Amino acid sequence: MTHTPGPWQAKWDTVGLPGWSIAGADGTEIAGCTTGNPPFRTADECKADFHLIAAAPTLLEALERSLETHQSA
């Protein structure tokens, strides 16, 4: 399984309905979260979620390095 290479960036997007989006290193949108009336999330919820999601490639890289270190010990 592969994923869009990082780094990823969470950004406020005003194209169409306002909300947060995740963009890959090449600027391509990976995911979006529209804010507004239910069932949509609040802007603060989307912001928190999307900053966490944007960290995924960095977290994966750190985990892989940790596993390599542990397995070679």
N, C-alpha and C positions, 0 to 999 in steps of 0.2 A: 504494500500500500504506500502511496506517496501523498504528499501534501504540497500546497503552494509554498515555495521557498520563502523564508523570512528575510529580513524583518517584516513584520506586519505593523500596520499603523491604524489606530482607532481615530476616526475623524467625524466631526459634525457635518452632516450632509443636508443641504437645503434644496437639492434637486428633487422635484416631485414633493412628496410628503416629507416634512423635516424628521430627522432621526440620525442615529449613529450608524456608521458603516466601518467595515474592516477592509483595508486595502493591502494588497501584497506589495512586494518590493518594486514591482513594475507598475504599480498604481491601479491594477485591476481590482475591482470590488470582489471580495470573497463572501461577505455576509452583510446584512443590514437589519436594523431594528427601528421600526417606525414608532414615533411617540404620538400621543394624542389620547383620544377617548378610548375607554376599555373596548376590546380586550388588549389594547396596546399597553406597553410598559411606559413608565414615566421617563422623562429625559435623564434623571439621575440614575435610575435602575439600568437603563440602556448604557449610559456612560460607564458605570462600574463594571457591568458585564463585558462590554466591548474592550475595555482596557485589559481586563483579565484574559479575554480570548486573544487579544493582540500579542500578549506575552507568550502564547503557546509555543511558537518555534524556539524561543530562547529557553523556555522551561524544558522542552524536549531535548535540546542540545545539552543542557546541564545534566539531565537525567542520564542520557547516553554516556556522557563522560564519567559520571559517577559509577555507572554499571561497569564500564571498561576498567576503571581503577579498582573496583571491588573484585571483579573477576580475575584480574591479573595479580591480586595480592595473595 
